[in-house]
Amino acid sequence: MNLQTYDNAPYHFGFTLGVNQMLFTIKPMPDNHTKMYYSVENALGELVLDSAMVMGISSKPTFGFEIGIVGDKRLGRYFNLRFVPALTFGERYINYSIMAWKNGEMQLIDLQKNIGSVFIDFPLLIKYKSKRHNNMLAYLEAGGKYSLDIASNARKKDQSGQIVVKLNKNDVYAIVGVGFDFYNPWFKLGVELKMSYGFLDVLKRDNTALTQSIEKLSSKVFEIGFTFE
């Protein structure tokens, strides 16, 4: 057996690398199919539409990555307390289906907005692990994290004049996960799958139809991570 006394140490440290898939959970306004927006700006920021109605909103997930450090404190034979601050990069898309009228003519517009984010995450987790079998064990973990989106201060319009959907800086998540630890001769490798569910409404509202048509916008993140301790 490798690293036979490893789990008896009161503290462990390491680093983590991972890939993630970010997406939004969107709750549209209940009156979207009856609410009309007038003098609507299009994607170039020009007033070209007489009126418009938001018919549907959906989210498209994309892949990102993260890197962080691991701090682990032994609480008992089967329990550990883990603090894993990380820097997370990702991008998400919101798709709008808009019924628009111009000069008395009706047209259906599909509009996609991408939202890039750079998070500083501060997760605190309780890890419950099984008995070690040779050089492997399984574990469950649960906890929460505070996330600060340092990319949320982007200007409302970029250099091309396009409307940007902005997010609030702060969010709070609940986390659940499962994983396996593999004991090697020189280090312990962990492979884990985590799911994070945001509690807060992160949408920063303005006077455009893109934000007024959404009642609540919350975040969801799926992660596959590798820890080296």
N, C-alpha and C positions, 0 to 999 in steps of 0.2 A: 504493500500500500504506500502510495506517495503522500508526503506531507501529513504524517500520522498525528502530529500534535498541533496542526494548523488551527483547528477550531477552538482550541483552549486559550488562545491569545485574546486579551480583552479588546483589542482594536485591530482593524485591518484597513489598508488603504490601497487604492488602485485607480484605474481609469476605465472609461466606457466609451464604446463607439456603437453607433446604431443608425438604422434607416427608419423613417417614419412615413406614414400616410396621413395627411391632414385633410379634414373636410369640415363643412358647416352643417349644423342642424338648423333648418330655417322654418320659422313659423310665420307664414304670410298674414297680412292684415285680413280680417274676415270680410271686409267690404271691397276687396280688390276688383271683383267682377262687376261692381257697380260704380266705383269711384273713378271720375274722369280728371285727368291732369291737363292743364291748358298751357300753351306757349312752352312746349316741352323742349329741353335741350337734347340734342342727339349726342353721339359719342365724340364728336369734334367740338362740342361746346357751343354750337350755333343754334339759334332759335329758328328751327325749320319746320316744326310740326305744329299744327293748329291745336291738336289734342291727342291724348293717348290714354290707354288703359292697360294696366299690367295684368296679363292673363295667367302667368305662371312663373315660378321662381324655383330654381334647383341649384344644387351644389355639385361641383365636380372635384373629386380628390386628386391630389398629385403627391409625388414622393419627395421627401427631403432627407436631411441627415442631421445627426447630432454628435457632439463630443462633450465629455464631462469627466468629473473626478468622483471617486467613490470613497466615502467614509463609513465604516461599519463598526458598530459597537456590539459586543456580545452581551445579551441579556440573560441567557440561559442556554441549556443544552440545545433547545429547538428554536429559540427566538433570537433575532438580531434586530437592532435599530439601524437604519441606513439613511444617510444624507447624501444625495447624488446631484449636486448642482451641475447644470449642463447648459451649453449654448446650442440652440436648435434653429435650424434654417428650414424654411418651407414656403410653399406657395399654394393658394387655393383659388378656385374660380366660382363665381356666381353667374348662372345663366338666367337671363330674363327673356320671356316671351311677351312681346308688347304689341297690342293692337293700336295702330296709329292712323290718324286722319290728317290729310294735307290737301287743301283746295277741294274739299269734298270727296276725295278719293281715299279709300281704306286700304291699308297694307299691314301685313304681319311682319314684325321685325324681331329677329333673334339677336340678342345682345349679350356678349360675354365680358365680364370684368374680372381681371386677375388681381389678387391681393397677396403681395409678398410680405412675409413676416420673419423677424429675427427675434427669437425669445431667449431671455435668460430665465431658466427654470430653477426653482428651489423646492425639490420634492423631499418629503420626509416619509419613510416607509417602515412598516413592520414586516419582517421576513420570518415566515414559519417554515422550517425545513424538516425533511424526513430523516430517518436514520441513514447513515452513510452505508452504501453497499459497495464494497471494494473502493473504487476511485470515482464514485458518482453518487449524487443524491438529488432529489427533487425538492422544489419549494414553491410556496405560494407567498405573495406579498400584496399588501394593501396599504393605502394611505392617501395623502393629498399633496398638492403642490400649489405654490404661487408662481405665476408667470408674468414677466414684464416684457412687453413687445416694444423693443427699442426702434423698430421701423415704423411705428404708428404715427410718427410726427411728420410724415411726408406731406408736402404741400397739396392742397386740394386739387390743383391742376398742374400737370407736368408741363414740360416745355412744348409739347404738341397741343396743349390746350384741352386734353381729354379730361373728362370727369373721373375722379378717383373715389372709390368707395373706401372710407377710412374706418379703422377700428380703434377702440379705446385701448389704452396701454395695458390695463390690469385685467387679470383673469385668475380664477381659482378653480382647480380641478379635483375630482376624485379619481383615484388610480387603483386598478386591480391588475394582477399579473400572475404569471406562472413561469417557471424556468427550471433549468438543470445546472448543477455545478459539476465540473469535471476536474479532478485533482491530478495535475501533472507534476513531474519531478521538481519544477522550479516555480510554478505559479498555479493559481486556480482559475480556470476559465468558466465563466457563466454565460449561458445562452437563455434569453428570456423574451417573452411576449407580454407586452403591457398595453392596456387600454385606458385612456384618460378621457374623462367627460367633464366639460366645462359647465359651471353653474351660472355664470354671469352673462348678461346681454352685452356683447362686445361691440355692437354696431354704433358708430358715431353718426348721429342723424343730422341731415341738412335739409335744404328746401327742395331737393330733387325727388323725382318719382322713384329713383333707385333705392333710396333709404326709407321714404315714407310708406312704401308698400310692404315693408317688413316689420312685423310686430316684435319678433325676438330672433336674434342671431347668436347661437352658441357654438362653441368649438368642440371638436372630437378628434382625438389623435390615436392612431394605432402605431405601435413601435416594436421593432425587433432589435434587441440590443445584445452586445457582447461585452462582458466585463472581464478585466484582467486584474487580479488581486494577488 
